[in-house]
Amino acid sequence: MTLPHPLRLALFGLPLVLALLLALVYGLAWRPAAREAAAVDCNARAPVLQPGQALKVMTWNVQYLAGERSVALEEVVRVLREERADVVLLQELQDGANSDQLALLQARLGQLYPCRSQAHYRKAGAIPEPWNIGAADLKLGTLSRYRIDRAERLQLPQLPANPLRGPFNPQRALLVSYLPVRGGGRVAAINTQLDGFAANDDTQQRQVARASRLLARLQHDGTPWLLGGDLNPLPPEQQPRPALGSHGDAADPLGRLAGSYPMIPSLEQASGPRQAAWHTHFAKDGHEPGVGRTLDYLFHSPLLTPLDARVRQHDTRGIAEHLPVLARLLLPALDQADTR
């Protein structure tokens, strides 16, 4: 049977239309390399880390200063000024045509942070409907009171998605900033935001595995490191919690990291009887969150000695749904540092 002429034209033209649509999608989408240099802006007069000094670190998902933008910006600036952390790891910073939030923060902080590094994990000129939800240009940003020699962006495994939507999904990454230490050696400050847990999907496990390989390499090289960010772990009541010091299993990527490296807060602090002191995320309605609302963590090399750690909660709940995690870590003395 011969098909009507209009139907034949439609059938023959459909592949061409689909090809053009895919070409348009990939033309609009951003496709980063697996490994590439990250942007660094650093004042040449910035001081260098000293062997044996205490290093204060903060990680905070500021959620692109959601809400009333000017108020949120000033509140974040206030907290950063008061804490004066040496290294600040920030997630969900917007970097659109009219708003570079990392640059705005650095400018408002004056000379407090002479150095910064950044890496995008979502970058699109436009996100086609119906997926145009949230900010289209997001990045990780690291502020430092000490010199950053260089930084790199390492691509993490991505969530599975159809060919039309996938290119516009966040491209999760590790932002690795290298801070030199006087006398030789360096400290690696790693900033990230992982995808959330999803049933029947191993993306988060693969992302943690990629980060673990980097940490193992740094350990092998004798490079002290710290890793912080919004790690979006599976809530404790839904995952097996290994005993501290064990390596967990594939269903518990955070537990596997905690079994290998020091973690702030520890699994016991995050899900034990005193977990309320370590909440880093709270419910939108303002009520106390339930078990498993700790989403933000700091891990660090065994070469760094923890001095103290806390979550700043008393005046930060109205700024973002995530709360800043802070820790002070002691750098190795010169005779312990890697001077290669």
C-alpha positions as CSV (number, residue, x, y, z in Angstrom):
1,M,0.0,0.0,0.0
2,T,1.3,3.4,-1.0
3,L,1.4,6.0,1.8
4,P,-0.2,9.4,1.1
5,H,2.4,12.0,-0.1
6,P,2.1,14.3,3.0
7,L,2.7,11.3,5.3
8,R,5.7,10.1,3.3
9,L,7.2,13.6,3.5
10,A,6.6,13.7,7.3
11,L,8.2,10.3,7.8
12,F,11.3,11.2,5.7
13,G,11.6,14.6,7.4
14,L,11.3,13.3,10.9
15,P,14.9,12.1,11.2
16,L,16.1,15.4,9.8
17,V,14.1,17.4,12.4
18,L,15.4,15.2,15.2
19,A,19.0,15.6,14.0
20,L,18.5,19.4,13.8
21,L,17.0,19.4,17.3
22,L,19.9,17.4,18.8
23,A,22.4,19.7,17.0
24,L,20.6,22.7,18.6
25,V,20.7,21.1,22.0
26,Y,24.4,20.3,21.9
27,G,25.1,23.8,20.5
28,L,23.5,25.4,23.5
29,A,24.9,22.9,26.0
30,W,28.3,23.1,27.8
31,R,30.6,20.1,27.7
32,P,33.6,20.4,29.9
33,A,36.8,18.4,29.6
34,A,37.6,15.6,32.0
35,R,40.4,17.6,33.5
36,E,41.3,21.2,32.9
37,A,42.9,24.2,34.5
38,A,40.5,26.2,36.7
39,A,40.5,30.0,36.9
40,V,42.7,31.5,39.7
41,D,42.8,35.2,40.7
42,C,45.5,35.8,43.3
43,N,47.3,38.9,44.6
44,A,51.0,38.5,44.2
45,R,51.5,39.8,47.7
46,A,49.3,37.1,49.3
47,P,51.1,35.3,52.1
48,V,52.3,31.7,51.9
49,L,51.2,29.0,54.4
50,Q,53.8,28.2,57.1
51,P,54.7,24.7,58.3
52,G,53.0,23.8,61.6
53,Q,50.4,26.6,61.5
54,A,46.7,26.2,62.2
55,L,44.5,26.4,59.2
56,K,40.8,27.4,59.7
57,V,38.5,26.0,57.0
58,M,34.9,26.6,56.2
59,T,32.5,24.9,53.8
60,W,29.1,26.4,53.0
61,N,26.5,25.9,50.3
62,V,25.1,29.4,50.0
63,Q,22.4,28.3,47.5
64,Y,23.0,31.2,45.0
65,L,22.0,33.7,47.7
66,A,18.4,32.7,47.3
67,G,15.7,35.0,48.7
68,E,16.3,38.7,48.9
69,R,19.6,38.8,47.1
70,S,21.1,42.0,48.6
71,V,20.3,40.9,52.2
72,A,21.7,37.4,51.7
73,L,24.9,38.8,50.2
74,E,25.4,41.1,53.2
75,E,24.7,38.3,55.6
76,V,27.2,36.0,54.0
77,V,29.7,38.8,54.0
78,R,29.0,39.4,57.7
79,V,29.6,35.7,58.7
80,L,32.8,35.4,56.6
81,R,34.2,38.6,58.2
82,E,33.4,37.3,61.7
83,E,34.8,33.9,61.1
84,R,37.9,34.9,59.1
85,A,38.5,31.4,57.9
86,D,41.7,30.9,56.0
87,V,40.1,28.8,53.3
88,V,36.4,29.0,52.4
89,L,34.8,26.4,50.2
90,L,31.5,27.8,48.7
91,Q,28.9,25.9,46.6
92,E,26.0,27.0,44.5
93,L,27.4,30.4,43.5
94,Q,25.6,32.0,40.6
95,D,27.6,33.3,37.7
96,G,25.2,34.7,35.2
97,A,25.5,37.7,32.8
98,N,24.5,40.2,35.5
99,S,25.8,38.5,38.7
100,D,29.1,36.9,39.5
101,Q,28.5,36.2,43.2
102,L,32.0,35.0,44.0
103,A,33.4,38.3,42.7
104,L,30.8,40.2,44.6
105,L,31.7,38.5,47.8
106,Q,35.4,39.0,47.3
107,A,34.9,42.7,46.5
108,R,32.7,43.2,49.6
109,L,35.3,41.5,51.8
110,G,38.1,43.9,50.8
111,Q,41.6,42.6,51.3
112,L,40.5,39.7,53.6
113,Y,40.7,37.2,50.7
114,P,43.3,38.1,48.2
115,C,43.0,34.8,46.3
116,R,40.2,32.9,44.7
117,S,39.6,29.9,42.4
118,Q,36.5,28.8,40.7
119,A,35.0,26.1,38.5
120,H,31.6,25.9,36.8
121,Y,29.4,22.9,37.2
122,R,26.4,24.3,35.3
123,K,26.9,26.6,32.4
124,A,24.2,27.2,29.8
125,G,23.2,30.1,27.7
126,A,19.6,28.9,28.0
127,I,17.9,25.9,29.4
128,P,15.0,24.8,27.2
129,E,11.5,24.5,28.7
130,P,10.3,22.6,30.7
131,W,13.6,22.2,32.4
132,N,14.3,25.9,33.0
133,I,14.3,25.5,36.8
134,G,16.8,27.3,39.0
135,A,20.0,29.0,38.0
136,A,21.5,28.2,34.7
137,D,25.1,29.2,35.6
138,L,26.5,27.8,38.8
139,K,30.0,27.3,40.1
140,L,32.2,26.2,43.0
141,G,34.2,29.0,44.5
142,T,37.2,28.9,46.9
143,L,38.4,32.0,48.8
144,S,41.8,31.9,50.4
145,R,43.8,34.3,52.7
146,Y,46.9,32.5,51.4
147,R,48.4,32.1,48.0
148,I,46.9,29.7,45.5
149,D,49.5,28.6,43.0
150,R,47.1,26.9,40.6
151,A,43.8,25.1,40.5
152,E,42.2,22.4,38.3
153,R,38.7,21.2,37.6
154,L,38.1,17.4,37.6
155,Q,34.9,16.2,36.0
156,L,32.8,13.8,38.1
157,P,30.5,11.0,36.7
158,Q,27.1,12.4,35.6
159,L,23.6,11.3,36.2
160,P,22.0,9.3,33.4
161,A,19.6,11.3,31.3
162,N,18.0,11.3,27.9
163,P,20.0,13.0,25.1
164,L,17.8,16.2,25.1
165,R,17.9,16.9,28.8
166,G,21.3,15.4,29.8
167,P,23.5,18.2,28.3
168,F,21.7,20.8,30.5
169,N,22.1,18.9,33.8
170,P,24.7,20.0,36.3
171,Q,28.2,18.7,35.4
172,R,29.4,17.9,38.9
173,A,33.2,18.4,39.5
174,L,36.0,18.7,42.0
175,L,37.7,22.1,42.3
176,V,41.2,21.4,43.5
177,S,43.3,24.4,44.6
178,Y,46.9,24.1,45.5
179,L,48.3,26.3,48.2
180,P,52.1,26.4,48.5
181,V,53.8,25.9,51.9
182,R,57.0,27.7,52.9
183,G,60.0,25.4,52.6
184,G,58.4,23.2,50.1
185,G,55.3,21.2,49.6
186,R,51.7,22.3,49.2
187,V,48.2,21.7,50.6
188,A,45.3,20.7,48.3
189,A,41.9,22.3,49.1
190,I,39.2,20.3,47.3
191,N,35.7,21.9,46.9
192,T,32.7,19.9,45.6
193,Q,29.0,19.3,45.5
194,L,27.8,15.8,44.7
195,D,24.5,14.7,43.2
196,G,21.9,13.5,45.7
197,F,21.2,9.8,46.3
198,A,18.7,8.2,44.0
199,A,17.3,4.7,44.2
200,N,18.6,2.3,41.6
201,D,21.3,4.7,40.5
202,D,25.0,4.5,41.3
203,T,26.1,8.0,40.2
204,Q,26.8,9.2,43.8
205,Q,28.9,6.1,44.4
206,R,30.9,6.6,41.2
207,Q,31.4,10.3,42.1
208,V,32.8,9.3,45.5
209,A,35.0,6.7,43.9
210,R,36.5,9.3,41.6
211,A,37.2,11.6,44.6
212,S,38.7,8.7,46.5
213,R,41.2,8.0,43.7
214,L,42.3,11.6,43.8
215,L,42.7,11.4,47.6
216,A,44.7,8.2,47.3
217,R,47.1,9.9,44.8
218,L,47.6,12.9,47.1
219,Q,48.2,10.5,50.0
220,H,50.8,8.6,48.0
221,D,52.5,11.9,47.1
222,G,52.6,13.0,50.7
223,T,50.4,16.0,50.0
224,P,48.2,17.2,52.9
225,W,44.6,17.8,51.6
226,L,41.2,18.7,52.8
227,L,37.9,18.1,51.0
228,G,34.7,19.8,51.8
229,G,31.2,20.5,50.4
230,D,27.6,19.5,50.0
231,L,28.0,15.7,49.7
232,N,24.3,14.9,49.7
233,P,24.6,11.6,51.5
234,L,21.9,9.0,51.8
235,P,20.1,9.6,55.1
236,P,21.3,7.3,57.9
237,E,18.0,5.5,58.5
238,Q,18.1,4.4,54.9
239,Q,21.6,3.1,54.6
240,P,23.9,0.8,56.5
241,R,26.2,2.6,58.8
242,P,29.6,0.9,59.2
243,A,31.5,1.1,62.4
244,L,34.0,3.8,62.5
245,G,37.3,2.5,61.0
246,S,35.6,0.1,58.7
247,H,35.2,0.6,54.9
248,G,31.5,0.2,54.6
249,D,30.1,-1.1,51.3
250,A,29.1,0.1,47.9
251,A,25.7,1.3,49.1
252,D,27.3,3.7,51.5
253,P,29.8,5.9,49.7
254,L,30.1,8.3,52.6
255,G,30.8,5.5,55.0
256,R,33.6,4.2,52.7
257,L,35.3,7.6,52.8
258,A,34.8,7.8,56.6
259,G,36.4,4.4,57.0
260,S,39.5,5.7,55.3
261,Y,39.9,9.3,56.3
262,P,39.1,11.6,59.2
263,M,35.6,13.2,58.8
264,I,33.9,16.2,60.3
265,P,31.3,15.6,61.6
266,S,32.0,12.0,62.2
267,L,29.3,9.4,61.4
268,E,28.6,9.1,65.1
269,Q,28.2,12.9,65.4
270,A,26.0,13.0,62.3
271,S,23.6,10.2,63.3
272,G,24.2,9.5,67.0
273,P,22.5,10.8,70.1
274,R,24.1,14.2,69.9
275,Q,23.4,14.7,66.2
276,A,21.4,18.0,66.8
277,A,24.7,19.8,67.4
278,W,25.9,18.8,64.0
279,H,22.9,19.6,61.8
280,T,24.1,21.3,58.6
281,H,20.7,21.5,56.9
282,F,17.3,22.4,58.2
283,A,13.7,22.1,57.1
284,K,12.1,24.9,55.1
285,D,9.3,25.3,57.6
286,G,11.9,26.2,60.3
287,H,11.4,23.1,62.4
288,E,14.3,21.0,63.5
289,P,15.2,18.4,60.9
290,G,15.0,14.7,61.4
291,V,17.7,12.2,61.5
292,G,20.0,12.3,58.5
293,R,19.9,16.0,57.6
294,T,23.6,16.5,57.8
295,L,24.6,17.1,54.2
296,D,27.8,19.1,54.5
297,Y,31.1,17.6,55.5
298,L,34.8,18.1,55.7
299,F,37.3,15.3,55.2
300,H,41.0,15.8,55.7
301,S,44.3,14.0,55.3
302,P,45.7,12.2,58.3
303,L,48.7,14.5,57.9
304,L,46.5,17.3,59.2
305,T,45.8,17.3,62.9
306,P,42.2,18.4,63.9
307,L,42.1,21.0,66.7
308,D,38.3,21.8,66.8
309,A,35.2,21.9,64.7
310,R,31.6,23.2,64.8
311,V,28.6,24.1,62.8
312,R,27.6,27.8,63.0
313,Q,23.8,27.7,63.6
314,H,22.8,30.5,65.9
315,D,22.6,33.2,63.2
316,T,22.8,31.5,59.8
317,R,19.5,29.7,59.5
318,G,17.9,32.6,57.6
319,I,20.7,32.9,55.0
320,A,20.5,29.5,53.4
321,E,19.1,26.0,54.1
322,H,22.6,24.8,54.6
323,L,24.7,25.9,57.6
324,P,28.5,26.5,57.5
325,V,30.8,23.8,58.8
326,L,34.1,25.0,60.3
327,A,37.3,23.3,61.5
328,R,40.8,24.2,62.5
329,L,43.5,21.8,61.3
330,L,47.2,21.8,62.2
331,L,49.6,21.6,59.2
332,P,52.6,19.3,59.4
333,A,55.8,20.8,60.8
334,L,58.6,21.4,58.3
335,D,60.4,18.1,59.1
336,Q,57.1,16.3,58.5
337,A,56.2,18.1,55.3
338,D,56.8,16.7,51.8
339,T,59.5,19.0,50.3
340,R,59.7,17.4,46.9
